[in-house]
Amino acid sequence: MRLLDLLHRDPEPRPWAEGEKIPWDDPDFSRRMLKEHLSQRHDAASRRTPLIKKHVAWIHEHLLGGQPSRVLDLGCGPGLYSARLATLGHACRGIDFAPASIEYAVKHAPEACSYTLGDLRTTDFGSGYGLAMLIFGEFNVFKPADARLILRKAFEALDPGGKLLLEVSTIDALYESGNQPATWYTAKNELFADAPHLCLMESFWDDEQHVATERYYIVDLTSGEVTRYASSSQAYEREEFVAMGRQAGFREVTFYPSLTGSASTPDGMIVIVMQK
Ligand SMILES: C[S@@+](CC[C@H](N)C(=O)[O-])C[C@H]1O[C@@H](n2cnc3c(N)ncnc32)[C@H](O)[C@@H]1O
């Protein structure tokens, strides 16, 4: 794209029409994103270590009753949860389509951990798990049909009585993110490019479909070349989560305020546990 093309951009892009999500699976983007996952300055791509430790303790004690289990970590990123669960005695498998994250996870994996580079929509989940989990809001970013597919695949992969843990964005958080004013920044070398660039960001809220969309134009400041990315997130009512869980075969759907069990949810997420 060229700069002039910005003039003709769609003023209200339809959800997912201009891209499904940020390019996690692009090797260069993934290399840059890995730095953000590991950063201890913010909780943007993964949470910082002290919070992850609290989450893992809650999962281990509260969901797994402190008993060794087989855990499937969907969208595992660099394996920051599964590696810790493995040191507590659980056998873990992580799946993610971000190459640098999987490379890091494999390199730092305790013995009881394995990782697969693959898309959750098409990769075989295997079977025999006591817990499957999809942490940090990614469930909402899938188109509803893909989200339903992942629920069905997770259901099939679990043992009877097994649990699916979803950490999802709340409607309020997505409504707020979709109603942010347009903004921009410049950077020498950051998440979206290795070279000096300008990032123009716009947010949209689709009031009919309850979808928040973020659109990014990355302008290479040397060549003027423009690259567009977009990411949409579906907001769900609690009853919709319950209906989707039941449709996938789960018999019980329980909500928790957070992954630490505490009632404060500063990052706009809630936790759902679906039991087979
Ligand atoms: C917000 S990050 C969370 C990572 C990890 N769960 C954590 O909390 O540290 C979302 C992850 O989902 C992965 N992801 C998104 N869509 C995916 C897909 N279709 N298949 C596999 N992984 C995917 C991304 O690559 C990324 O690592």
The ligand as a Gaussian input file, in Angstrom:
#p B3LYP/6-31G(d) Opt

LIG

0 1
 C       -2.024000     -13.103000      24.149000
 S       -0.911000     -14.391000      23.697000
 C       -0.980000     -15.394000      25.145000
 C        0.148000     -16.390000      25.259000
 C        0.119000     -17.263000      26.503000
 N       -1.146000     -17.958000      26.656000
 C        0.386000     -16.427000      27.745000
 O       -0.590000     -16.009000      28.403000
 O        1.567000     -16.215000      28.045000
 C       -1.898000     -15.310000      22.502000
 C       -1.172000     -16.479000      21.888000
 O       -2.081000     -17.181000      21.037000
 C       -1.376000     -17.597000      19.894000
 N       -2.347000     -17.833000      18.802000
 C       -3.246000     -16.950000      18.304000
 N       -3.951000     -17.526000      17.317000
 C       -3.501000     -18.790000      17.183000
 C       -3.821000     -19.865000      16.315000
 N       -4.774000     -19.756000      15.371000
 N       -3.143000     -21.021000      16.451000
 C       -2.159000     -21.146000      17.385000
 N       -1.805000     -20.168000      18.228000
 C       -2.460000     -18.988000      18.137000
 C       -0.412000     -16.470000      19.606000
 O        0.652000     -16.866000      18.783000
 C        0.022000     -16.095000      21.019000
 O        1.160000     -16.804000      21.422000

